[in-house]
């Protein structure tokens, strides 16, 4: 990757923008037209597999792309679970629990997951806050 390239126009990021648009369309269609909403949601999910392959194939991996991918995944999941909670109010607490677990697991992965890869046994943020005491 050359230093002068515009990361916002990388092919995987363009795919990510399309995923965001499809997820937004799915979210807006869910209450009224579940068929087209499911199609938009499914296409967004299929493009999730494509963007990573495109990034590796084209050598266009970026922090922006990784963040966009994860954020789109989380937003699409949240939108689906919110709509399911509206459709099935009796199961809303289960959908809320699923949302909380999804966000918490990804937060832990982002903030703690790399600690073991770096050879440490505690998150650097926590290590700093605790003065180096795990």
Secondary structure as GFF3:
##gff-version 3
##sequence-region A 1 134
A	DSSP	three_ten_helix	7	9	.	.	.	ID=ss1
A	DSSP	alpha_helix	11	29	.	.	.	ID=ss2
A	DSSP	alpha_helix	34	58	.	.	.	ID=ss3
A	DSSP	alpha_helix	63	87	.	.	.	ID=ss4
A	DSSP	three_ten_helix	89	91	.	.	.	ID=ss5
A	DSSP	alpha_helix	92	117	.	.	.	ID=ss6
A	DSSP	alpha_helix	124	129	.	.	.	ID=ss7
###
